[in-house]
Amino acid sequence: MKNKNKYNTNLNVYMSTDIREVKASIDENVEKIKNLIIENKLDEAEKLTVDTEKLKKIYNGLLELEDEELDNIKNKINNSKATKIKNIEEKAKYDGNLFCKVIANTLLKQKEKNEFSAAREQFEFTDSERMAISENIDEDGGYAVPEDISVKINRRLKDSVDLSTLVDSEQVYTRSGQRTYEKRMKQTPLGKLSEYNSSTQTYGKIKDTDNPKLERISFNLIDFAGMITIPNDLLKFASKELENFIIDWIVDKVRVTRNMIILNGYKDDDGDEIGGIFSDTTKFKKVDLKSTSTIKNFKKLKNVTLNSVFKKSSKWIVNQDGFNFLDSLEDKNGRSYLQPDTKNETEYKFLGLPVIEINNETLETETIKSGSEGSETITNVSPIILGDLKEAYKIFHDGKYQLATTNIGAGAFETNTNKARIINKLDGSVKDDEAIIIAKLTLPEELV
């Protein structure tokens, strides 16, 4: 097998500067690891070993690309098809076309069968393209999704039920860190300024007024990943069909993952944990609404229960069941209190505030069973969020998507398909626990 254990090979004149630098880093780390082991600094040695393994993956990927280019050049020379290199300083753009081309090429190269050998040969890369590709290989050996595809993904996310568009969302450039923010609070008036007292020879004391209430949020991005199955026929030409296929899949997975984190948080056995709106029971004020609730109960939620500081920027967040209940509330003339927005008839307002409808699959209605077997009672409870979600919750992300490819494992060999792994880094946290209230609405039987 060509280039087996590539990181152990000696440097040669055919290696590009990028590969030489990575190889030098690997060699340097290996020497450091040996010295750390001799000094019995095993924890440091282990950490450096992990970093070195990541460098080896990058090195192997770069060497694969360079080997293929050398083979192409040799073939052209042998067939007298070599041409002069023009515009050698012009840098190739790492965009959707090049991305799909390298994804398809990588997957086809990995295949052990020869049925797609002709397709594999037509994907040729210039030196400039290979340089652009090498600059976009991440630490795990995957390929960064280029900016033009990321823009399309983000645009599609805004058009779908993506709760990250409703909360405070920030792109960060480090794995972990902290942010400072100011909580809104009840304001107090200025006090009277007393004049100079000649008998005591003092001025009146000025009382302290509100000081900004500053809070700190820590973030530590967690890698979330999933597998996508790419049909073989989409790889033959690496066309727009492959790009659209990848975009559709990433949009769906990222949207579902973000919604899960914002609403329900995340926790695993490794100790990684993200608090969500519903997962942290100690946060946010909660109110129970009976199935017989009227418009007066909802007015009280808005006018009394919710902190008035957040009223102007508040929204009603409901699922389909909750939306249906609001639509059933009518005045004495039979007119629904849920009204289309005069500026946009596809949107609605309730008691003067915008209504955001989320599907039942995302914001689930809870089914509660009570009583003994045979006389069991089923109650359906729909969650309603009222308030300013941008002040209530913050999600952190690195603004990037990575795609790593394989046709080995995960059922790829058995089904003659190819697998790609998407990686998205996220974290989230509650900001202000007074910014929203959560109402638990018991649904009437006739509306279930």
N, C-alpha and C positions, 0 to 999 in steps of 0.2 A: 504494500500500500504506500502510495507516494506521501512523503513528508510526515511519516509517523513520528510522534514525539518531536514535533518541529522545534520546540523551544530548547531542545538539546543540541541542535545543529550548530555548526560554526558559522560565524558571519562570513559573507562572501560579497564579491563586488556587485552581484546582481540585486542585493537588498536595497530597498529605498531608505531614505533617511528616517521615515516614520518607523519602519520595522527595526532599523538599527537602534533607535532610541528605546523602543519597547524592550528589545532583547537586552540592551545594556541595563535597563532597570531591573529586569528579571535576574540577571547575573549578580547584580549588586545586592538584591534582596536575598538571594540564596546564600551569599557570604555572610550577610547580617544574621540570617537565621542560624547558621552554623555557630557563629560566635555567641548568640543568645543562648543556644542550647548548652554550649560549653560553660557559660556563666550561670547556668541553671535558671535563666529567666524564661521559663516555659510559657507563661501567659503571653508575654510579648512575642515570643517565637510563633506561637499559634496564630495570633492576630496577623502577624506579617505573612504567615503562610497562606492565610485566606486571601489577603490582598494580592499575593503573588500568583495564586491560582487564577484570579480574575484577569491579571495581566497576561497569563498564558493563553487564556481564551481569546483575548484581543489579538495577541501575536499570531495565533493559529489562523484566525479569520483573515488577517492582513496577508499572511503568507499564502493562503489558499488563493486569494485574489491575484497576488503577484505571480504565482506559479501558472495560473491559467493564462495570464497575459503573456508570459514568456513562451508558453506553448503556442499561442496564437501567432506571435511574432515569428517563431521558428517555422510554423506551417506556411506563413505568407512568404517568407524568404525562400523556402523550398519550392513553393509554387510560383515564384517570381511575381508575387502580387504585393510586395511591400512598397509602400509609398512614402514620400517625404512627410515628416511631421510638420504641420502648419499650426500657427496660433498656439504654440506650446504654452505661452503664458496665460492664455485665456482659461479661467477656472470654470469647470462644469457646475451647473446648478443642481443642488440636491433637492429635487422636487418629486411630485407624485409619479411622474413617468419613470424616473431613475429608481425610485423606491420600489415600485412594482416590478421593475425589471430585475433588480437584485434579489428581491424576495423569490420570484419565480425561478431565477437562475440557481439560487441556493438550494431550493427544494428539489429541483430537477437534478442537480448534481448529486444530491444525497440518495437518489433512487438507485437501487441495485439492478433493476431491470433495464433493458435497452430500448423499450418501446418509445421512449421520448428522447432518444439520443439526438435525433435530427433537430428537435426543438431546442435542446440544450446548446447545440453548436451555434445557433443564430444569435445568442445573447453575447455580444462582444462589447467590451468596455474600453474606452480610451484611458490613457494615463490620468487625464484630468478627472474623468468620472470615478476612477478608482481612488483617487485622492479624496474626492468629495465623499465617497462611501466610507472610506477609512476614518474620516473625521466624525462620522455619525454612527459608529459602532459603540454601544454602551458597555459598561463594565461587566455585564453578564454575557456579552457576545451577541446581543440582539441589535436590531437596526432601529434608530430613532425615526418616528413617523415625521415626515417633513412638514414644514410650516403650511404649505398650501392645503395639504390634507387635514392638518390640525384645524385650520380655519373652517373647512367644510364640516368637520366633526362638531366643532363648537357652535356653528350656525344651526346645525341640525338639532343639537341639544336644546337650544333656546326655543325651538319650535315644538319640542316634545315636553312631556311631563317631567321636567328636571328641576327638583326642588332647590338645587344649588343656585338657580337664578333668583330665588326668593330670599335666600339667606345671604349673609355677608361672606363673600368668596374672595380669597386672596391667593395669588400665585407667589410661591416662595422659592428661593434659590439655594437654600441649604436644607439638609435632612432634618435638622431640629433647630429650635430657637424659641424666642419669646416675643410677644407683642404687648404693648401697653395701650389701653383704651380707657375712655372716660364714660362712666355710667351716668345716665340721666337720673336726676334725683329731684325730690321736692325742694322748691326754692323758698328762701326766706327773704323778707324785705330788708332794705337798708334801715339802720337805726338812726335816731336823732343825734345830731352832733351838738353837744352842749357847748356854750360859749365859755370864755375864760372866767374862772372864779378867782377874784382878786384876794379873797380872804384866805383861800388855800393855795393861791398862786399856781393853780393847775388848770389844764384844759379837761373837758369832759372826755371820758374814755370811749373810744370807738369799739363797738362790739364786733366780734368776728362774724363775717357772713359766710356764705357757702364756699367751701373749698372744693375744687374738683375731686370727685371720688374716682381715683385711678385704680384700675385692676390690671393684673397680669395674666396673660394666657400663654401657656406653653404648648408647643407642637412638636411632634416627632413622627414624620411621615412613615406610613406603613405601606409595604408593597402588596397590592392586590393583583392577582393574576388569574387568567382563565384561558382555556384552550379553544381554538377555532379550527374547524375542519374545512379545508380548501379543496374543492373538486379539482381533479387533474386537468379537466378541459380548460379551466380558467388560466392555467399556467402556460399554455402553448404559445400565447402571443403577448402575455403580460400587458393587456390592453386596459381600457377604461372599465371594462366589466370587472376585472380583478380589483381595481381601485374602488369601485362602487361597492363591491362585495365586502371588502375590508372595512370601508367607512360604515356601512349599515351595521355590521357586527359590533364594531367598537362603540358606536353610538348607543346601541341597545345595552351593552354590558356596562359601560361607564354610567349611563343614566340609572340603571337598576342599582348599581353599587353605591352611587352617591345618595340615592333616595333611602336605601337601607341604612346607611351610616347616619344621615340627618335625623331620620325618624326613630330608628331602633338601636343605633350605636353598633358596636362590634366588640367582641371579647373572645379570646382563644386561650388555649392551655399554656401558651408560651408567655403569658403575662401581658400581651398587648391588649389594650382596651381603649375604646373611643366611646365617650358618652353621647347618647342621642336624646332627642326631645322627650321620647316616651320611656327610654330605658332608665333614666335617672329619676327615680320616684321622689327624690327630695327636692327636685327643682320644679319651678312653675306652680302657680296656684291652680287647683282643680275644682271643678263644679259639676254636680250631677243635675241633669235636666230630665224631668219625667216625660213620659210619652204624651201627657196632657199639657205640656208646656205651650204657652201662648206668646204672642208678640211682646207682652210685658216682660216675660222672663229674659228675652233676648235684649230688650232695651236696658234691663238692669245689668246684664253682662257688659254691655258697651259703656253705659253711663256711670256705673258704680263699681263693679268688680274690677274692670280693667283700669290700670293706672292712667289717669288722664294725660300724663306726659306723652303717652304713646298713641293717643286716640287719632290724631290727624294722619298719622302714617300707618294706621292699622289696616288689616285685611281679615276677611273671614276665609279660613282654609277648611274646606269640607270635602268629603268623598261623595260619590254619586247618591248614596242613601241620604246623607245629610243635606245635599242639594235638593233632593226630592222633598224632604220635610220642609225646608224653607219655602219651597215653591207652593206647598200646601197651605201656608199661612196667608189668610185673606182678610181684608177689611170688611166692614158691614155691607159694602156694595159688591162684594165678590171679587175684588181686585187683589191680585197677589202683591205681597210686600216685596217680593223678589222682582226687581225691575231691570230691564235691559239698560245698559249704560247709553245715555243719549249721544255720546261721542263715538261709541263703538258698540253696535247692536249685537255683536258676538260675545260681549262681556256683560256681566251683571253686577248690580249693586243691591245691598241689603242694609236698610237703615243708614243709607248714605255712604257706606263703606264698600270697596270692591270685594267681589266674591271670586275666589280661585277654586275651581272644581278639580279634584284629583280622582283618578279612577279607583275603584274599590280594591283592585289588586295591589295598588301602592299604599293607599291609606285604608287599611282594612277595618271593616265592621266586625266587632267582637261578638261572638256567639257564646252566651253564658247559659249553662245548664244547671238547674237546681231541682231539689226534690228527690224522692226515691224512685227507683225503677218502676215503671208502670204509671206513675203520676208525675212524670218529669215535666218541668216547666222550662221553656226555652226563651231567653231574652236576648234581643239583638241591640247592641250599643254602638252607636256611631260617634267617632271622635270629631270634635270641632275645635279648631285652633283659632283664637281671636287675638290679634295684636300685631306687633312689628317684628317679623321674623329676622330682618336684617340686624336688629338690635339684640335679638334673642340667641342667635346661633351663628357660629363662624366655621367655615370649612377651609382647610388649607390644601393646596395641591401644587405640584411642580410645573403644571402646564404642559407636560410632555406625555407622550405615549411611546412605548417601545414594543417592538414586535420581534420575537425570536422564533426561528423556524426549525422544524424537525419532521421527518416522515418515519421516525422510529418510535415505537411505543404508542400508547394511548389509542390503540386500535387502528393506527395508520397502515400498518403492513397488511392486516387482515382484510381491510376494506379498500385497499389500493387508493388511499387518499393521503393528504398531507396535513400536518398539524402545525399551527402557529400559536404562539403564546403571547398574549397581550399583557403588559405590565403597566399599572397606573398607581402612582403614589399619592396617598390621601391621609388626612387627619381632620378631626373636627372637635369642637368644644362649645359648651354653653357659654354665652357672653353675659347677658343680663336676665336673671330669672324673674324679673318683674315685667319684662317686655311683652309677654304673651300669657294668656290663660288657656287652660284646656278644659273644654266642656265634654262630658260624657252623656250623650243624648240617647235615652231609651226610645227605640222606634215603636210606633203603634203597629199592631199586627197587620192592619190594612195597608201599610206602606212597606212591608217586608216582601 
